[in-house]
Amino acid sequence: MEFRKIKFADLIPASYNPRKKLKPGDKEYQKIKNSITEFGYVEPVIVNSDMTIIGGHQ
């Protein structure tokens, strides 16, 4: 397993991800934003070799 920092812009959301695309005005977006601000991102985003997100879409 390899850990490294990458830019969000380089990530590709998985097409099969059931989550909807949140916008800054959405209630769910604000809840996630507040949680990350307060606690940080505590679980790594998992990607495959082409930078498609396979875990941690939230």
The 8 nearest C-alpha neighbors of each residue, nearest first, counted from 0:
[[1, 2, 45, 3, 46, 47, 43, 48],
 [0, 2, 3, 45, 4, 46, 43, 47],
 [3, 1, 0, 4, 43, 45, 5, 44],
 [2, 4, 5, 1, 43, 0, 6, 44],
 [3, 5, 6, 2, 7, 43, 44, 1],
 [4, 6, 3, 7, 9, 10, 8, 50],
 [5, 7, 8, 9, 4, 10, 3, 50],
 [6, 8, 9, 10, 5, 11, 4, 50],
 [7, 9, 6, 10, 11, 5, 50, 12],
 [8, 10, 7, 6, 11, 50, 5, 51],
 [11, 9, 50, 7, 8, 51, 12, 52],
 [10, 12, 51, 50, 52, 13, 9, 8],
 [13, 11, 52, 51, 14, 10, 56, 16],
 [12, 14, 15, 16, 52, 51, 11, 53],
 [13, 15, 16, 12, 17, 11, 51, 52],
 [14, 16, 13, 17, 12, 18, 53, 52],
 [15, 17, 13, 14, 18, 12, 56, 19],
 [18, 16, 15, 19, 14, 13, 20, 56],
 [19, 17, 16, 20, 56, 57, 21, 15],
 [18, 20, 21, 17, 16, 22, 57, 27],
 [19, 21, 18, 22, 28, 17, 25, 12],
 [22, 20, 28, 19, 25, 23, 27, 24],
 [21, 23, 25, 24, 28, 20, 27, 26],
 [24, 22, 25, 28, 29, 21, 26, 27],
 [23, 25, 22, 26, 28, 29, 21, 27],
 [26, 24, 28, 22, 27, 23, 21, 29],
 [25, 27, 29, 28, 30, 24, 23, 21],
 [28, 26, 30, 29, 25, 31, 21, 32],
 [29, 27, 25, 31, 26, 30, 21, 23],
 [28, 30, 32, 26, 27, 31, 33, 25],
 [31, 29, 27, 33, 32, 28, 34, 26],
 [30, 32, 34, 28, 29, 33, 35, 27],
 [31, 33, 29, 35, 30, 34, 28, 36],
 [34, 32, 36, 30, 31, 35, 29, 37],
 [33, 35, 31, 37, 36, 32, 38, 30],
 [36, 34, 39, 32, 38, 37, 40, 33],
 [35, 37, 33, 34, 39, 38, 32, 40],
 [36, 38, 34, 35, 39, 33, 32, 40],
 [39, 37, 35, 34, 36, 40, 41, 33],
 [40, 38, 35, 36, 41, 37, 34, 42],
 [39, 41, 35, 42, 38, 43, 36, 34],
 [40, 42, 39, 43, 38, 35, 44, 34],
 [43, 41, 40, 44, 55, 45, 39, 54],
 [44, 42, 45, 41, 55, 40, 54, 2],
 [43, 45, 55, 54, 46, 42, 52, 56],
 [44, 46, 54, 53, 52, 43, 55, 47],
 [47, 45, 52, 50, 51, 53, 44, 48],
 [46, 48, 50, 49, 51, 52, 53, 45],
 [47, 49, 50, 46, 51, 52, 45, 53],
 [48, 50, 47, 51, 46, 11, 10, 52],
 [51, 49, 46, 10, 47, 48, 11, 52],
 [52, 50, 11, 46, 47, 49, 12, 13],
 [53, 51, 46, 12, 13, 54, 45, 11],
 [52, 54, 46, 45, 51, 13, 47, 55],
 [55, 53, 45, 52, 44, 56, 46, 43],
 [56, 54, 44, 57, 45, 43, 53, 52],
 [57, 55, 54, 52, 44, 12, 53, 16],
 [56, 55, 31, 18, 54, 44, 28, 21]]
